[in-house]
Amino acid sequence: MGLYKRGSVYWAYFYLEGIRHQASTGTGNRRQAEAIFQKLRSDAIAEKNDIREIDPHLSFAALASQFLASGSARPHHQYHLKFLLPFFGDFAVARLTKSQAAEFRKARKAINPKIKEATVNRDLSVLRRILYWGVDEGLLGSNPLARLKMERERKTRQQVLSVEEELLLLPAASEHLAPIIMAALDTGMRRGEITGQRWEDIDLPRRLLFVTKSKTPEGESREIPLTTRLYDWLKPHVQASGLVFTFHDEPVRIIKRSWHSAIRRAGIRYIRFHGLRHTFNTRLLEAGVMQETRMALMGHSTGRSVHSVYTHIELPLKREAIRRLEVWVNQQQQQQTKQKEDNDHASTQERTEEPPDASGSTGQE
């Protein structure tokens, strides 16, 4: 303990990374001086490491504001905050409890009885994410909802676009949307990955596309071989740099309206745009592509620490997977064309056949 008495007052002395610190404790009481010494030393360490003093009254609204201002927020964080802030905004984050999270769930269901458990789970996941951010930034000592359990979610069937629906959808899509749909079906990329794709990250001579903007670390810098039709579209549009998919030379931000319009014009059942990613995965499965290769193409983690070792080894497997995909799609399209021709032929025959005489007479005497 670095306490020394000068006259009737104790002084505190300590070294921090070779620098001598000293200060008067202002008291002659040894026990009080020891407590002040520990406080002085802790404050010096905190200042050196830029550790902020935790405010026990910090509200969730104030924490969320700092989170948004930090640039760490994604669009889905901003969306779910619309529901979190009216309920949690005035609460002190240090005193949030699991029972309050349960009350939030009840309140959400009271407003919209049809809301799914999965939706509220996403709300609370964003809440928990912001609290963890507060801990990382030194604004909170701990996350009060770190062990919050989510409600079990019912599994829903993934919607997949059939080849028949694809043949109707692509011609019905607007000029800027059609290539985006094609890219989603042939690469399995997410909407944000497609709209953020740049020409600098496409190697046309090698027929490779490198994903450099992804929502997951596993999705960054993954390589996807180009299908023939996607290559044929890209080649005449190639540029040295810039975004690949644009609308009047401007970035494509939202495709919701054009997507709905394309679905309506095509006259097919509604499917989310994200369903095209599931379609890509399902078609690869139907074509006999192994799970590890499908995961590598889609940017999913295999859960293995040695995954990065296979990056270069997998390229031939990825090329074979895309080749199988094209073969499978072509076979399905040929079947659809043949079935349509057979149906048209049968319909033509029915129209040209002479209907029988209503009297039942065969025309013979």
N, C-alpha and C positions, 0 to 999 in steps of 0.2 A: 504494500500500500504506500503510495507516494505522498504521504502527509507529513508536513513539518510545521512545528509551532513557532510562530514569530510573535514574541510578546504573549498576548492573550488570545491570538487568532491563529487557526490552522490554515496553512496554504497547501494547495494541491499541485503536485509536479508529476508529469508523465511524458513519455516519448511516444510519438506516432510516426513510424517510418523515418526515424532519425531526427525528427524535429521535436524540440523540447517545448512543452506547453506548461504554463503555470498560471494559477489564478487563486485569489483569496476565497476561502469558503465563507468568510464573514462570521464565523462562530468559533467559540472556544470549546464547544461540546464535541467530544471525540466522535460519538455515535452520529450526530448530525453531520459532522464534517465528512465522515466516511460515505454517507448517503449522497452528499453534494459532490464528493469526488467521483463517485460512480456516474452521476448524472453529467458532470462536466466531460468525462471521458467518452461516454456514450454519444453526447452531442457532437463532440469532435469527430468521432468515427462516422456518424451519420452525415455530417457536413462534407467530409472528405469523399464519401461514396455517393453524394448527392441523393441521400435518402430523405424523402419528404416526410414531414410530420403528418401522422394520420389524423384526419378530422373525424371524430366519432359522430358528428351530425351531418356528414356529407349525404345529400339526398341522391336517390337514383337518377333523378332528372339532371342533376349537376354532373354526375358520373357519366351519364349517357352523352351529355353535351361535349365533355372532354374526349370521350371515345370517338364521337363523330368528327371532332376537330382534329384528331390525331391522324386521320387518313386511314385508320385501320378498318373502318366500316365498309362492308360490302352492300350491294343493293338489297340482299335479303335481310340484312341486319336492319336497314332503314325501314323496310316493309313491316317487319314484326314489331318494331318500336312504336308503330302507330297504335298497337293494341297494348303494349306494355306500359307506356308512359302514362296514359290516363289512370291506370290502376296503381302502379308502383311509384309514380313520379315523386310524390311527397314523402315517401318512406325513407328513413335513414338506412343506407345499404348495410351498415355494420350490424343492424338489428333485424335484417330480413330473416324469416323463418319458413320452414317447410309448410306450416299450416297456412301462411299467407299465399304460398304458391298454390295450395289446394283451393283456397278461396278464389284465386284468380281463375282457376280452371272452371269452378262453378259459375263465376260471373260470365265467362266467355260462353258457356253453354246456355245460360239464362238469356243472353242476347240473341244467340243463334242456336236453337236446339238441334239443328242438323249438323253442327260442326263436328268434325272427326277428332278423335283423340290424337291422331298423328299431327293435326294442325296445331293443337294446343301444345303438344310436345315440342314442335318447332319454335313456338313462342318462348317457351321456358328454356329451350336450349340457347337461344339468343341471349336471354337474361343471364344465364349462367356464364356464357362466353364473355359478356361485358364485365361481370364480376371478376372473372379470372384476369381479364385485362387490367382491371383496377389493382389486383394483387401484384401483377407484374410491374406496374408503374409505381408501386409503393404507396398507392392511395388507400389500400385496404390491407389489413394485417392478414386476413384469410378470407376465403370464399364461404359465406354462410350457407350456400346452397350446393356445396361441392358434392355432397352425397345424395342429392335429390334424385329420387327414382321416378322415371317416366312411366306413364300408363302403357300397358301392352297395346300394340297396334294390330289391327286386323290386316292380314295380307290381302292386297288387291291384285287382280290379274293385270299384268303388264299389257298395254295395248300395242299391237303390232300392225303395221301397214302391209296389206297383202300386195302381191305383184299386180293383181287386177286393179286395185285402188291406186297404185302408183301410176299405172298407165293412164288413169283418168285425172290424177292430181297434177302431174307435171305440165300437161298442156293448159290446164286451167289456172296455173300460177302466173303471177305477174312476172315481167321480164327480169327483175332483180331478185325475185324470190326463188324462181325455178332452179338456178345454179346452187343456191343455198340448200334447198331440199336435196338436190343431187349429192352435194357434199356430205350432208348428214347421213344419207342412206349408204354412201360408198366409203365413209371413213369412220362413222360412229362418233364424230366429234360433237361436243355440246354446242348450243347456240352461241354462247359467248366466245368459245374457241374459234368457231367459224367466222363470226363477224370481226374477230380480232386478228385473223390470219393475215400475214404479210407476205408479199412477193419475195422478200429477202429469204424467207424460210421455206421456199419451194425449190427443189432441185429437179427441174424438168428433164435434163439429160438422163438422170438416174431414175426418174419417175418416182420421186420421193417427196413427201410433205412432212415438215417438222413442226410439231405443235409447240409453241413457245409461250402461249398465254392460256393457262389452265387454272381451274379452281382448286386443283389438288396437286401436291408436289409430285406424285407419281405421273401426272399427266404432262408435266413440263418436259419439253424437248424429246418427246417420243416421236418415233418415225413411223409413217404410214405410207405404204406403197400406193400409188395412184391406180385407180381403175382406168380402163381404156376410155370410157366416156368422159370421165372427169379430166383426164389428160387432154382429150380432144377439145374440151371446152376451154381449158386453161391456156393451151398453146397459142391460139390466135389473140388472146387477151393479155399475154405476158407483158409485164413492166419491170423496170429495174428495181423499183421500191414502192412502198405504199401498201394500203389495204387491198386485198384481193376482191372482196365482195363489197360493193358500194351501191349507192342509189343516187344517180345524177352526180357522180364523183364525190359524194359526201358519205361519211361513215353510216352504216346501218345500225341504228340503236334499238329500235323496237320493230318486231315483225308480226305482232299479235293481230293487227287489223288485216294486213295482207294475207296472213295465214288463214284467218277465219273466212275471208272472201274466197280464197282458193278452194277451201273445203266446200263452201256453199256452191260455187260454180261447178265443181267436180261432181256434186251430188252424192258424196260418200258420207259414211258415218263420221262423227267428230272424233278426232284423235289429237292429243297434245303434240306439239312439235317435238318435245322430248321423247315421244314415242318412236321417233325415227332412230334414235340411238338404240332403243330396245330392239327395233326392227333389224338393225345392222347385226347386233349380237345374236338374235334368233336365226337370222339367215346364215351366219357363220356356223352356228350349231347344226342347222339342217344340212349344211354342206360338209359336215364332218370335221370341222376345225376343233382342235383340242382347247380345253379351257385356258391353259396357261398362255397360249398364243392369242386367244380372244381378249384376255385381260391385258396383255401387253399392248395390243392395238388400241384398246379403249382407255388405257391409262389407269387401270385399276391396280392396286397393290396386291401382290400375291401373298403377302404376309411373311415372306422369306427374306432374311438379311442378305442372301446371295443373289437377289433378283438382278442387281445391276451387272453381275458377271455375265448374264445371258444376253445383254443388250445387243452386241454385235453378232452373236451366234444365232439370234432369233431372226435376223433380217431375212435370210432365205425362207424361214418358216412363215414369216409375215407375207412375203411375196407369194408363196404357195397358197396361203390362206385367202388372199385377195383373188388369186386365179380361180380357186374353188368357188368363191363367192360369185364371180362373174359367170362361171359355167352354170351354177345352180340357178341364178336369175335368168339367164338366157333360156334354160330348159323350161322354167316356169312360164316365161313369156311366150315361148313356142307352144306350150300346152294351151295357154289362154287364147292364142291366135287360132289354133286348130279347133278348139271348142267353139269359138265364136263363128268360125267358118262353117262348122257342122250345123250349128244352130240356125245360121242364116240360110244354109242350103235346105234344111228341113222346113223352115218357114216359107221359103220360096216354093217348094213342092206343094205344100198345103194350099197356097194361094192359087197355084196353077191347075190343081186337080179339079175336074168338073164335078160339082156336087151331084149326088144321085137325084133322080126324078122324084118329086114329092109324092106322085101317085104310086111309086114303086114299080113302074113299068120299065122293062129293060130295053124297050124299043124294038123287040122282035115280035113278029106275028105268031 
